[in-house]
Amino acid sequence: MHYDPTEALERIDNDTGLLIMLIEVFVKECPSYIGKLQTARDRQDLNALGDAAHNIKGASAAIGFEECRNLAEELEVACRQSGVKSIAYFENSTAKLITVLNACEATLKDWAKKNRA
């Protein structure tokens, strides 16, 4: 998994401490993000799935986690603009996003540990 927070750091005046705090919050919230995606999928609720993806998109953008942001944005746009009524159409995108969220903790924590002042 690739993580390069260069742009995120530029947006926050290279405040590494702030970025580390944001990463810690993101990692802490990952189980909740995953739960919301799974619940929306299980309930076949496209609006809730789009909302969950939107929240993940914003949180991942804040820390510069582009792989996650891109997947979340694709899922959100698909949910919002699709004429598809069945959530089964979004299973693959949802599964990819959940996989990235499940796998990101070590990478993000490692970056934070290496950059802690």
Jmol script that loads the backbone (N, CA, C; Angstrom):
load data "model"
ATOM      1  N   MET A   1       0.848  -1.169   0.000  1.00  0.00           N
ATOM      2  CA  MET A   1       0.000   0.000   0.000  1.00  0.00           C
ATOM      3  C   MET A   1       0.897   1.237   0.000  1.00  0.00           C
ATOM      4  N   HIS A   2       0.563   2.186  -0.846  1.00  0.00           N
ATOM      5  CA  HIS A   2       1.364   3.402  -0.995  1.00  0.00           C
ATOM      6  C   HIS A   2       0.717   4.553  -0.238  1.00  0.00           C
ATOM      7  N   TYR A   3       1.524   5.284   0.510  1.00  0.00           N
ATOM      8  CA  TYR A   3       1.037   6.470   1.211  1.00  0.00           C
ATOM      9  C   TYR A   3       2.059   7.589   1.072  1.00  0.00           C
ATOM     10  N   ASP A   4       1.663   8.666   0.431  1.00  0.00           N
ATOM     11  CA  ASP A   4       2.514   9.832   0.253  1.00  0.00           C
ATOM     12  C   ASP A   4       1.684  11.074   0.606  1.00  0.00           C
ATOM     13  N   PRO A   5       1.876  11.599   1.817  1.00  0.00           N
ATOM     14  CA  PRO A   5       1.052  12.719   2.266  1.00  0.00           C
ATOM     15  C   PRO A   5       1.593  14.101   1.885  1.00  0.00           C
ATOM     16  N   THR A   6       2.434  14.178   0.872  1.00  0.00           N
ATOM     17  CA  THR A   6       3.070  15.443   0.502  1.00  0.00           C
ATOM     18  C   THR A   6       2.051  16.560   0.291  1.00  0.00           C
ATOM     19  N   GLU A   7       1.014  16.310  -0.488  1.00  0.00           N
ATOM     20  CA  GLU A   7       0.011  17.346  -0.759  1.00  0.00           C
ATOM     21  C   GLU A   7      -0.781  17.698   0.485  1.00  0.00           C
ATOM     22  N   ALA A   8      -1.104  16.694   1.298  1.00  0.00           N
ATOM     23  CA  ALA A   8      -1.831  16.969   2.545  1.00  0.00           C
ATOM     24  C   ALA A   8      -0.998  17.856   3.457  1.00  0.00           C
ATOM     25  N   LEU A   9       0.287  17.582   3.551  1.00  0.00           N
ATOM     26  CA  LEU A   9       1.166  18.405   4.383  1.00  0.00           C
ATOM     27  C   LEU A   9       1.233  19.838   3.859  1.00  0.00           C
ATOM     28  N   GLU A  10       1.273  19.997   2.553  1.00  0.00           N
ATOM     29  CA  GLU A  10       1.300  21.342   1.973  1.00  0.00           C
ATOM     30  C   GLU A  10       0.045  22.122   2.342  1.00  0.00           C
ATOM     31  N   ARG A  11      -1.098  21.457   2.356  1.00  0.00           N
ATOM     32  CA  ARG A  11      -2.370  22.119   2.685  1.00  0.00           C
ATOM     33  C   ARG A  11      -2.415  22.573   4.141  1.00  0.00           C
ATOM     34  N   ILE A  12      -1.654  21.931   5.003  1.00  0.00           N
ATOM     35  CA  ILE A  12      -1.679  22.290   6.430  1.00  0.00           C
ATOM     36  C   ILE A  12      -0.342  22.890   6.873  1.00  0.00           C
ATOM     37  N   ASP A  13       0.308  23.588   5.953  1.00  0.00           N
ATOM     38  CA  ASP A  13       1.570  24.293   6.248  1.00  0.00           C
ATOM     39  C   ASP A  13       2.622  23.385   6.861  1.00  0.00           C
ATOM     40  N   ASN A  14       2.702  22.163   6.344  1.00  0.00           N
ATOM     41  CA  ASN A  14       3.708  21.181   6.779  1.00  0.00           C
ATOM     42  C   ASN A  14       3.692  20.916   8.284  1.00  0.00           C
ATOM     43  N   ASP A  15       2.501  20.952   8.855  1.00  0.00           N
ATOM     44  CA  ASP A  15       2.337  20.675  10.287  1.00  0.00           C
ATOM     45  C   ASP A  15       2.235  19.154  10.479  1.00  0.00           C
ATOM     46  N   THR A  16       3.385  18.527  10.648  1.00  0.00           N
ATOM     47  CA  THR A  16       3.436  17.069  10.778  1.00  0.00           C
ATOM     48  C   THR A  16       2.658  16.589  11.992  1.00  0.00           C
ATOM     49  N   GLY A  17       2.709  17.330  13.083  1.00  0.00           N
ATOM     50  CA  GLY A  17       1.966  16.959  14.283  1.00  0.00           C
ATOM     51  C   GLY A  17       0.467  16.897  14.024  1.00  0.00           C
ATOM     52  N   LEU A  18      -0.029  17.876  13.290  1.00  0.00           N
ATOM     53  CA  LEU A  18      -1.453  17.884  12.948  1.00  0.00           C
ATOM     54  C   LEU A  18      -1.793  16.688  12.056  1.00  0.00           C
ATOM     55  N   LEU A  19      -0.947  16.407  11.088  1.00  0.00           N
ATOM     56  CA  LEU A  19      -1.213  15.271  10.206  1.00  0.00           C
ATOM     57  C   LEU A  19      -1.195  13.965  10.988  1.00  0.00           C
ATOM     58  N   ILE A  20      -0.279  13.821  11.905  1.00  0.00           N
ATOM     59  CA  ILE A  20      -0.238  12.608  12.729  1.00  0.00           C
ATOM     60  C   ILE A  20      -1.530  12.472  13.522  1.00  0.00           C
ATOM     61  N   MET A  21      -2.024  13.575  14.078  1.00  0.00           N
ATOM     62  CA  MET A  21      -3.289  13.536  14.810  1.00  0.00           C
ATOM     63  C   MET A  21      -4.438  13.114  13.882  1.00  0.00           C
ATOM     64  N   LEU A  22      -4.474  13.673  12.681  1.00  0.00           N
ATOM     65  CA  LEU A  22      -5.521  13.320  11.720  1.00  0.00           C
ATOM     66  C   LEU A  22      -5.432  11.845  11.325  1.00  0.00           C
ATOM     67  N   ILE A  23      -4.216  11.343  11.164  1.00  0.00           N
ATOM     68  CA  ILE A  23      -4.029   9.924  10.842  1.00  0.00           C
ATOM     69  C   ILE A  23      -4.551   9.058  11.978  1.00  0.00           C
ATOM     70  N   GLU A  24      -4.249   9.435  13.207  1.00  0.00           N
ATOM     71  CA  GLU A  24      -4.719   8.665  14.363  1.00  0.00           C
ATOM     72  C   GLU A  24      -6.243   8.615  14.407  1.00  0.00           C
ATOM     73  N   VAL A  25      -6.878   9.737  14.114  1.00  0.00           N
ATOM     74  CA  VAL A  25      -8.347   9.780  14.083  1.00  0.00           C
ATOM     75  C   VAL A  25      -8.866   8.894  12.951  1.00  0.00           C
ATOM     76  N   PHE A  26      -8.250   8.990  11.787  1.00  0.00           N
ATOM     77  CA  PHE A  26      -8.679   8.185  10.643  1.00  0.00           C
ATOM     78  C   PHE A  26      -8.597   6.700  10.973  1.00  0.00           C
ATOM     79  N   VAL A  27      -7.466   6.271  11.517  1.00  0.00           N
ATOM     80  CA  VAL A  27      -7.281   4.852  11.857  1.00  0.00           C
ATOM     81  C   VAL A  27      -8.308   4.414  12.883  1.00  0.00           C
ATOM     82  N   LYS A  28      -8.555   5.271  13.875  1.00  0.00           N
ATOM     83  CA  LYS A  28      -9.550   4.956  14.907  1.00  0.00           C
ATOM     84  C   LYS A  28     -10.949   4.811  14.314  1.00  0.00           C
ATOM     85  N   GLU A  29     -11.251   5.602  13.292  1.00  0.00           N
ATOM     86  CA  GLU A  29     -12.576   5.595  12.675  1.00  0.00           C
ATOM     87  C   GLU A  29     -12.763   4.509  11.611  1.00  0.00           C
ATOM     88  N   CYS A  30     -11.688   3.877  11.166  1.00  0.00           N
ATOM     89  CA  CYS A  30     -11.799   2.870  10.105  1.00  0.00           C
ATOM     90  C   CYS A  30     -12.843   1.786  10.396  1.00  0.00           C
ATOM     91  N   PRO A  31     -12.892   1.217  11.601  1.00  0.00           N
ATOM     92  CA  PRO A  31     -13.935   0.209  11.856  1.00  0.00           C
ATOM     93  C   PRO A  31     -15.354   0.769  11.671  1.00  0.00           C
ATOM     94  N   SER A  32     -15.549   2.020  12.053  1.00  0.00           N
ATOM     95  CA  SER A  32     -16.861   2.644  11.867  1.00  0.00           C
ATOM     96  C   SER A  32     -17.162   2.838  10.378  1.00  0.00           C
ATOM     97  N   TYR A  33     -16.160   3.291   9.624  1.00  0.00           N
ATOM     98  CA  TYR A  33     -16.355   3.455   8.172  1.00  0.00           C
ATOM     99  C   TYR A  33     -16.730   2.120   7.527  1.00  0.00           C
ATOM    100  N   ILE A  34     -16.009   1.083   7.899  1.00  0.00           N
ATOM    101  CA  ILE A  34     -16.274  -0.246   7.346  1.00  0.00           C
ATOM    102  C   ILE A  34     -17.668  -0.706   7.734  1.00  0.00           C
ATOM    103  N   GLY A  35     -18.026  -0.498   8.986  1.00  0.00           N
ATOM    104  CA  GLY A  35     -19.355  -0.890   9.454  1.00  0.00           C
ATOM    105  C   GLY A  35     -20.468  -0.194   8.686  1.00  0.00           C
ATOM    106  N   LYS A  36     -20.295   1.091   8.412  1.00  0.00           N
ATOM    107  CA  LYS A  36     -21.315   1.835   7.668  1.00  0.00           C
ATOM    108  C   LYS A  36     -21.426   1.332   6.232  1.00  0.00           C
ATOM    109  N   LEU A  37     -20.287   1.024   5.619  1.00  0.00           N
ATOM    110  CA  LEU A  37     -20.328   0.463   4.265  1.00  0.00           C
ATOM    111  C   LEU A  37     -21.046  -0.884   4.250  1.00  0.00           C
ATOM    112  N   GLN A  38     -20.705  -1.736   5.213  1.00  0.00           N
ATOM    113  CA  GLN A  38     -21.306  -3.068   5.276  1.00  0.00           C
ATOM    114  C   GLN A  38     -22.800  -2.991   5.569  1.00  0.00           C
ATOM    115  N   THR A  39     -23.181  -2.111   6.489  1.00  0.00           N
ATOM    116  CA  THR A  39     -24.600  -1.967   6.825  1.00  0.00           C
ATOM    117  C   THR A  39     -25.394  -1.480   5.618  1.00  0.00           C
ATOM    118  N   ALA A  40     -24.869  -0.473   4.931  1.00  0.00           N
ATOM    119  CA  ALA A  40     -25.556   0.048   3.747  1.00  0.00           C
ATOM    120  C   ALA A  40     -25.682  -1.037   2.682  1.00  0.00           C
ATOM    121  N   ARG A  41     -24.613  -1.794   2.489  1.00  0.00           N
ATOM    122  CA  ARG A  41     -24.638  -2.880   1.508  1.00  0.00           C
ATOM    123  C   ARG A  41     -25.670  -3.929   1.913  1.00  0.00           C
ATOM    124  N   ASP A  42     -25.638  -4.329   3.173  1.00  0.00           N
ATOM    125  CA  ASP A  42     -26.549  -5.372   3.649  1.00  0.00           C
ATOM    126  C   ASP A  42     -28.008  -4.935   3.587  1.00  0.00           C
ATOM    127  N   ARG A  43     -28.256  -3.656   3.793  1.00  0.00           N
ATOM    128  CA  ARG A  43     -29.629  -3.123   3.750  1.00  0.00           C
ATOM    129  C   ARG A  43     -30.053  -2.728   2.340  1.00  0.00           C
ATOM    130  N   GLN A  44     -29.119  -2.870   1.406  1.00  0.00           N
ATOM    131  CA  GLN A  44     -29.381  -2.499   0.016  1.00  0.00           C
ATOM    132  C   GLN A  44     -29.760  -1.018  -0.098  1.00  0.00           C
ATOM    133  N   ASP A  45     -29.072  -0.171   0.647  1.00  0.00           N
ATOM    134  CA  ASP A  45     -29.380   1.255   0.735  1.00  0.00           C
ATOM    135  C   ASP A  45     -28.318   2.058  -0.023  1.00  0.00           C
ATOM    136  N   LEU A  46     -28.623   2.394  -1.269  1.00  0.00           N
ATOM    137  CA  LEU A  46     -27.672   3.136  -2.102  1.00  0.00           C
ATOM    138  C   LEU A  46     -27.363   4.522  -1.547  1.00  0.00           C
ATOM    139  N   ASN A  47     -28.357   5.190  -0.972  1.00  0.00           N
ATOM    140  CA  ASN A  47     -28.110   6.518  -0.406  1.00  0.00           C
ATOM    141  C   ASN A  47     -27.125   6.437   0.757  1.00  0.00           C
ATOM    142  N   ALA A  48     -27.328   5.478   1.641  1.00  0.00           N
ATOM    143  CA  ALA A  48     -26.422   5.311   2.776  1.00  0.00           C
ATOM    144  C   ALA A  48     -25.030   4.900   2.310  1.00  0.00           C
ATOM    145  N   LEU A  49     -24.960   4.087   1.282  1.00  0.00           N
ATOM    146  CA  LEU A  49     -23.662   3.679   0.735  1.00  0.00           C
ATOM    147  C   LEU A  49     -22.931   4.895   0.159  1.00  0.00           C
ATOM    148  N   GLY A  50     -23.660   5.730  -0.569  1.00  0.00           N
ATOM    149  CA  GLY A  50     -23.072   6.960  -1.105  1.00  0.00           C
ATOM    150  C   GLY A  50     -22.618   7.904   0.003  1.00  0.00           C
ATOM    151  N   ASP A  51     -23.423   8.006   1.072  1.00  0.00           N
ATOM    152  CA  ASP A  51     -23.063   8.859   2.210  1.00  0.00           C
ATOM    153  C   ASP A  51     -21.805   8.340   2.902  1.00  0.00           C
ATOM    154  N   ALA A  52     -21.729   7.039   3.106  1.00  0.00           N
ATOM    155  CA  ALA A  52     -20.550   6.444   3.744  1.00  0.00           C
ATOM    156  C   ALA A  52     -19.304   6.691   2.895  1.00  0.00           C
ATOM    157  N   ALA A  53     -19.426   6.492   1.600  1.00  0.00           N
ATOM    158  CA  ALA A  53     -18.299   6.730   0.698  1.00  0.00           C
ATOM    159  C   ALA A  53     -17.880   8.201   0.729  1.00  0.00           C
ATOM    160  N   HIS A  54     -18.849   9.095   0.790  1.00  0.00           N
ATOM    161  CA  HIS A  54     -18.562  10.529   0.856  1.00  0.00           C
ATOM    162  C   HIS A  54     -17.754  10.854   2.111  1.00  0.00           C
ATOM    163  N   ASN A  55     -18.151  10.319   3.245  1.00  0.00           N
ATOM    164  CA  ASN A  55     -17.435  10.570   4.502  1.00  0.00           C
ATOM    165  C   ASN A  55     -16.005  10.036   4.445  1.00  0.00           C
ATOM    166  N   ILE A  56     -15.851   8.867   3.888  1.00  0.00           N
ATOM    167  CA  ILE A  56     -14.517   8.266   3.762  1.00  0.00           C
ATOM    168  C   ILE A  56     -13.660   9.085   2.802  1.00  0.00           C
ATOM    169  N   LYS A  57     -14.270   9.558   1.741  1.00  0.00           N
ATOM    170  CA  LYS A  57     -13.541  10.388   0.774  1.00  0.00           C
ATOM    171  C   LYS A  57     -12.964  11.619   1.453  1.00  0.00           C
ATOM    172  N   GLY A  58     -13.771  12.303   2.226  1.00  0.00           N
ATOM    173  CA  GLY A  58     -13.303  13.507   2.909  1.00  0.00           C
ATOM    174  C   GLY A  58     -12.215  13.229   3.928  1.00  0.00           C
ATOM    175  N   ALA A  59     -12.404  12.186   4.714  1.00  0.00           N
ATOM    176  CA  ALA A  59     -11.428  11.846   5.752  1.00  0.00           C
ATOM    177  C   ALA A  59     -10.105  11.411   5.132  1.00  0.00           C
ATOM    178  N   SER A  60     -10.165  10.627   4.082  1.00  0.00           N
ATOM    179  CA  SER A  60      -8.927  10.158   3.455  1.00  0.00           C
ATOM    180  C   SER A  60      -8.228  11.292   2.703  1.00  0.00           C
ATOM    181  N   ALA A  61      -9.000  12.218   2.146  1.00  0.00           N
ATOM    182  CA  ALA A  61      -8.402  13.382   1.482  1.00  0.00           C
ATOM    183  C   ALA A  61      -7.662  14.252   2.495  1.00  0.00           C
ATOM    184  N   ALA A  62      -8.208  14.371   3.693  1.00  0.00           N
ATOM    185  CA  ALA A  62      -7.597  15.204   4.724  1.00  0.00           C
ATOM    186  C   ALA A  62      -6.195  14.718   5.100  1.00  0.00           C
ATOM    187  N   ILE A  63      -5.981  13.410   5.014  1.00  0.00           N
ATOM    188  CA  ILE A  63      -4.663  12.872   5.371  1.00  0.00           C
ATOM    189  C   ILE A  63      -3.804  12.541   4.147  1.00  0.00           C
ATOM    190  N   GLY A  64      -4.331  12.808   2.969  1.00  0.00           N
ATOM    191  CA  GLY A  64      -3.564  12.552   1.753  1.00  0.00           C
ATOM    192  C   GLY A  64      -3.467  11.088   1.376  1.00  0.00           C
ATOM    193  N   PHE A  65      -4.468  10.331   1.762  1.00  0.00           N
ATOM    194  CA  PHE A  65      -4.497   8.891   1.466  1.00  0.00           C
ATOM    195  C   PHE A  65      -5.266   8.704   0.157  1.00  0.00           C
ATOM    196  N   GLU A  66      -4.556   8.959  -0.945  1.00  0.00           N
ATOM    197  CA  GLU A  66      -5.185   9.060  -2.258  1.00  0.00           C
ATOM    198  C   GLU A  66      -5.795   7.751  -2.760  1.00  0.00           C
ATOM    199  N   GLU A  67      -5.178   6.634  -2.484  1.00  0.00           N
ATOM    200  CA  GLU A  67      -5.739   5.356  -2.924  1.00  0.00           C
ATOM    201  C   GLU A  67      -7.144   5.179  -2.365  1.00  0.00           C
ATOM    202  N   CYS A  68      -7.302   5.469  -1.106  1.00  0.00           N
ATOM    203  CA  CYS A  68      -8.598   5.350  -0.454  1.00  0.00           C
ATOM    204  C   CYS A  68      -9.564   6.425  -0.956  1.00  0.00           C
ATOM    205  N   ARG A  69      -9.075   7.642  -1.069  1.00  0.00           N
ATOM    206  CA  ARG A  69      -9.924   8.738  -1.538  1.00  0.00           C
ATOM    207  C   ARG A  69     -10.475   8.452  -2.926  1.00  0.00           C
ATOM    208  N   ASN A  70      -9.625   7.959  -3.809  1.00  0.00           N
ATOM    209  CA  ASN A  70     -10.063   7.659  -5.174  1.00  0.00           C
ATOM    210  C   ASN A  70     -11.146   6.586  -5.194  1.00  0.00           C
ATOM    211  N   LEU A  71     -10.948   5.518  -4.434  1.00  0.00           N
ATOM    212  CA  LEU A  71     -11.953   4.450  -4.386  1.00  0.00           C
ATOM    213  C   LEU A  71     -13.265   4.958  -3.811  1.00  0.00           C
ATOM    214  N   ALA A  72     -13.169   5.753  -2.747  1.00  0.00           N
ATOM    215  CA  ALA A  72     -14.381   6.286  -2.119  1.00  0.00           C
ATOM    216  C   ALA A  72     -15.113   7.238  -3.059  1.00  0.00           C
ATOM    217  N   GLU A  73     -14.362   8.055  -3.770  1.00  0.00           N
ATOM    218  CA  GLU A  73     -14.984   8.986  -4.708  1.00  0.00           C
ATOM    219  C   GLU A  73     -15.683   8.237  -5.848  1.00  0.00           C
ATOM    220  N   GLU A  74     -15.027   7.227  -6.387  1.00  0.00           N
ATOM    221  CA  GLU A  74     -15.643   6.431  -7.451  1.00  0.00           C
ATOM    222  C   GLU A  74     -16.947   5.797  -6.975  1.00  0.00           C
ATOM    223  N   LEU A  75     -16.931   5.256  -5.754  1.00  0.00           N
ATOM    224  CA  LEU A  75     -18.137   4.624  -5.216  1.00  0.00           C
ATOM    225  C   LEU A  75     -19.229   5.659  -4.971  1.00  0.00           C
ATOM    226  N   GLU A  76     -18.866   6.794  -4.414  1.00  0.00           N
ATOM    227  CA  GLU A  76     -19.862   7.843  -4.156  1.00  0.00           C
ATOM    228  C   GLU A  76     -20.511   8.314  -5.455  1.00  0.00           C
ATOM    229  N   VAL A  77     -19.685   8.624  -6.439  1.00  0.00           N
ATOM    230  CA  VAL A  77     -20.218   9.110  -7.714  1.00  0.00           C
ATOM    231  C   VAL A  77     -21.115   8.053  -8.352  1.00  0.00           C
ATOM    232  N   ALA A  78     -20.691   6.810  -8.311  1.00  0.00           N
ATOM    233  CA  ALA A  78     -21.495   5.736  -8.889  1.00  0.00           C
ATOM    234  C   ALA A  78     -22.847   5.628  -8.187  1.00  0.00           C
ATOM    235  N   CYS A  79     -22.856   5.748  -6.886  1.00  0.00           N
ATOM    236  CA  CYS A  79     -24.120   5.662  -6.128  1.00  0.00           C
ATOM    237  C   CYS A  79     -25.028   6.845  -6.431  1.00  0.00           C
ATOM    238  N   ARG A  80     -24.460   8.010  -6.548  1.00  0.00           N
ATOM    239  CA  ARG A  80     -25.246   9.233  -6.730  1.00  0.00           C
ATOM    240  C   ARG A  80     -25.760   9.399  -8.161  1.00  0.00           C
ATOM    241  N   GLN A  81     -24.976   8.946  -9.141  1.00  0.00           N
ATOM    242  CA  GLN A  81     -25.325   9.222 -10.527  1.00  0.00           C
ATOM    243  C   GLN A  81     -25.850   8.025 -11.277  1.00  0.00           C
ATOM    244  N   SER A  82     -25.846   6.905 -10.661  1.00  0.00           N
ATOM    245  CA  SER A  82     -26.226   5.693 -11.369  1.00  0.00           C
ATOM    246  C   SER A  82     -27.737   5.549 -11.454  1.00  0.00           C
ATOM    247  N   GLY A  83     -28.176   5.010 -12.548  1.00  0.00           N
ATOM    248  CA  GLY A  83     -29.576   4.653 -12.683  1.00  0.00           C
ATOM    249  C   GLY A  83     -29.832   3.245 -12.176  1.00  0.00           C
ATOM    250  N   VAL A  84     -28.761   2.602 -11.739  1.00  0.00           N
ATOM    251  CA  VAL A  84     -28.863   1.229 -11.249  1.00  0.00           C
ATOM    252  C   VAL A  84     -29.559   1.244  -9.903  1.00  0.00           C
ATOM    253  N   LYS A  85     -30.514   0.384  -9.732  1.00  0.00           N
ATOM    254  CA  LYS A  85     -31.274   0.330  -8.491  1.00  0.00           C
ATOM    255  C   LYS A  85     -30.793  -0.767  -7.555  1.00  0.00           C
ATOM    256  N   SER A  86     -30.013  -1.690  -8.060  1.00  0.00           N
ATOM    257  CA  SER A  86     -29.543  -2.802  -7.240  1.00  0.00           C
ATOM    258  C   SER A  86     -28.156  -2.523  -6.696  1.00  0.00           C
ATOM    259  N   ILE A  87     -28.004  -2.704  -5.416  1.00  0.00           N
ATOM    260  CA  ILE A  87     -26.710  -2.478  -4.778  1.00  0.00           C
ATOM    261  C   ILE A  87     -25.687  -3.541  -5.189  1.00  0.00           C
ATOM    262  N   ALA A  88     -26.152  -4.650  -5.717  1.00  0.00           N
ATOM    263  CA  ALA A  88     -25.246  -5.705  -6.160  1.00  0.00           C
ATOM    264  C   ALA A  88     -24.259  -5.167  -7.195  1.00  0.00           C
ATOM    265  N   TYR A  89     -24.686  -4.175  -7.949  1.00  0.00           N
ATOM    266  CA  TYR A  89     -23.830  -3.544  -8.947  1.00  0.00           C
ATOM    267  C   TYR A  89     -22.584  -2.926  -8.302  1.00  0.00           C
ATOM    268  N   PHE A  90     -22.667  -2.557  -7.029  1.00  0.00           N
ATOM    269  CA  PHE A  90     -21.589  -1.860  -6.343  1.00  0.00           C
ATOM    270  C   PHE A  90     -20.772  -2.764  -5.420  1.00  0.00           C
ATOM    271  N   GLU A  91     -21.034  -4.045  -5.425  1.00  0.00           N
ATOM    272  CA  GLU A  91     -20.351  -4.989  -4.536  1.00  0.00           C
ATOM    273  C   GLU A  91     -18.831  -4.936  -4.688  1.00  0.00           C
ATOM    274  N   ASN A  92     -18.344  -4.937  -5.914  1.00  0.00           N
ATOM    275  CA  ASN A  92     -16.903  -4.956  -6.148  1.00  0.00           C
ATOM    276  C   ASN A  92     -16.236  -3.683  -5.634  1.00  0.00           C
ATOM    277  N   SER A  93     -16.828  -2.536  -5.934  1.00  0.00           N
ATOM    278  CA  SER A  93     -16.267  -1.262  -5.471  1.00  0.00           C
ATOM    279  C   SER A  93     -16.283  -1.174  -3.954  1.00  0.00           C
ATOM    280  N   THR A  94     -17.369  -1.631  -3.357  1.00  0.00           N
ATOM    281  CA  THR A  94     -17.481  -1.616  -1.895  1.00  0.00           C
ATOM    282  C   THR A  94     -16.440  -2.540  -1.283  1.00  0.00           C
ATOM    283  N   ALA A  95     -16.278  -3.714  -1.843  1.00  0.00           N
ATOM    284  CA  ALA A  95     -15.304  -4.680  -1.329  1.00  0.00           C
ATOM    285  C   ALA A  95     -13.877  -4.138  -1.425  1.00  0.00           C
ATOM    286  N   LYS A  96     -13.541  -3.470  -2.527  1.00  0.00           N
ATOM    287  CA  LYS A  96     -12.197  -2.881  -2.680  1.00  0.00           C
ATOM    288  C   LYS A  96     -11.944  -1.818  -1.614  1.00  0.00           C
ATOM    289  N   LEU A  97     -12.931  -0.977  -1.387  1.00  0.00           N
ATOM    290  CA  LEU A  97     -12.779   0.082  -0.398  1.00  0.00           C
ATOM    291  C   LEU A  97     -12.619  -0.502   1.008  1.00  0.00           C
ATOM    292  N   ILE A  98     -13.402  -1.511   1.336  1.00  0.00           N
ATOM    293  CA  ILE A  98     -13.290  -2.169   2.637  1.00  0.00           C
ATOM    294  C   ILE A  98     -11.912  -2.814   2.788  1.00  0.00           C
ATOM    295  N   THR A  99     -11.413  -3.432   1.734  1.00  0.00           N
ATOM    296  CA  THR A  99     -10.087  -4.049   1.777  1.00  0.00           C
ATOM    297  C   THR A  99      -9.009  -3.015   2.077  1.00  0.00           C
ATOM    298  N   VAL A 100      -9.064  -1.876   1.421  1.00  0.00           N
ATOM    299  CA  VAL A 100      -8.075  -0.817   1.653  1.00  0.00           C
ATOM    300  C   VAL A 100      -8.186  -0.292   3.081  1.00  0.00           C
ATOM    301  N   LEU A 101      -9.397  -0.093   3.564  1.00  0.00           N
ATOM    302  CA  LEU A 101      -9.574   0.388   4.936  1.00  0.00           C
ATOM    303  C   LEU A 101      -9.048  -0.623   5.951  1.00  0.00           C
ATOM    304  N   ASN A 102      -9.272  -1.902   5.690  1.00  0.00           N
ATOM    305  CA  ASN A 102      -8.778  -2.941   6.588  1.00  0.00           C
ATOM    306  C   ASN A 102      -7.256  -3.024   6.591  1.00  0.00           C
ATOM    307  N   ALA A 103      -6.633  -2.698   5.478  1.00  0.00           N
ATOM    308  CA  ALA A 103      -5.189  -2.875   5.334  1.00  0.00           C
ATOM    309  C   ALA A 103      -4.367  -1.622   5.628  1.00  0.00           C
ATOM    310  N   CYS A 104      -4.995  -0.493   5.838  1.00  0.00           N
ATOM    311  CA  CYS A 104      -4.247   0.765   5.906  1.00  0.00           C
ATOM    312  C   CYS A 104      -3.612   1.051   7.256  1.00  0.00           C
ATOM    313  N   GLU A 105      -4.074   0.439   8.310  1.00  0.00           N
ATOM    314  CA  GLU A 105      -3.625   0.806   9.651  1.00  0.00           C
ATOM    315  C   GLU A 105      -2.106   0.735   9.806  1.00  0.00           C
ATOM    316  N   ALA A 106      -1.496  -0.356   9.413  1.00  0.00           N
ATOM    317  CA  ALA A 106      -0.054  -0.516   9.589  1.00  0.00           C
ATOM    318  C   ALA A 106       0.721   0.539   8.803  1.00  0.00           C
ATOM    319  N   THR A 107       0.324   0.776   7.573  1.00  0.00           N
ATOM    320  CA  THR A 107       1.022   1.756   6.730  1.00  0.00           C
ATOM    321  C   THR A 107       0.931   3.155   7.325  1.00  0.00           C
ATOM    322  N   LEU A 108      -0.271   3.543   7.737  1.00  0.00           N
ATOM    323  CA  LEU A 108      -0.460   4.886   8.278  1.00  0.00           C
ATOM    324  C   LEU A 108       0.244   5.057   9.626  1.00  0.00           C
ATOM    325  N   LYS A 109       0.122   4.054  10.480  1.00  0.00           N
ATOM    326  CA  LYS A 109       0.792   4.137  11.782  1.00  0.00           C
ATOM    327  C   LYS A 109       2.314   4.146  11.627  1.00  0.00           C
ATOM    328  N   ASP A 110       2.815   3.402  10.662  1.00  0.00           N
ATOM    329  CA  ASP A 110       4.253   3.382  10.412  1.00  0.00           C
ATOM    330  C   ASP A 110       4.734   4.768   9.988  1.00  0.00           C
ATOM    331  N   TRP A 111       3.998   5.417   9.075  1.00  0.00           N
ATOM    332  CA  TRP A 111       4.381   6.758   8.653  1.00  0.00           C
ATOM    333  C   TRP A 111       4.370   7.716   9.846  1.00  0.00           C
ATOM    334  N   ALA A 112       3.317   7.647  10.656  1.00  0.00           N
ATOM    335  CA  ALA A 112       3.206   8.527  11.816  1.00  0.00           C
ATOM    336  C   ALA A 112       4.359   8.302  12.798  1.00  0.00           C
ATOM    337  N   LYS A 113       4.702   7.060  13.028  1.00  0.00           N
ATOM    338  CA  LYS A 113       5.792   6.729  13.959  1.00  0.00           C
ATOM    339  C   LYS A 113       7.126   7.283  13.451  1.00  0.00           C
ATOM    340  N   LYS A 114       7.381   7.126  12.168  1.00  0.00           N
ATOM    341  CA  LYS A 114       8.639   7.614  11.587  1.00  0.00           C
ATOM    342  C   LYS A 114       8.738   9.135  11.583  1.00  0.00           C
ATOM    343  N   ASN A 115       7.594   9.820  11.580  1.00  0.00           N
ATOM    344  CA  ASN A 115       7.596  11.266  11.450  1.00  0.00           C
ATOM    345  C   ASN A 115       7.236  11.998  12.733  1.00  0.00           C
ATOM    346  N   ARG A 116       7.045  11.277  13.806  1.00  0.00           N
ATOM    347  CA  ARG A 116       6.727  11.902  15.091  1.00  0.00           C
ATOM    348  C   ARG A 116       7.952  12.652  15.594  1.00  0.00           C
ATOM    349  N   ALA A 117       7.712  13.884  16.045  1.00  0.00           N
ATOM    350  CA  ALA A 117       8.842  14.724  16.498  1.00  0.00           C
ATOM    351  C   ALA A 117       9.360  14.297  17.854  1.00  0.00           C
TER     352      ALA A 117
END
end "model"
wireframe off; spacefill off
backbone 0.3
color backbone group
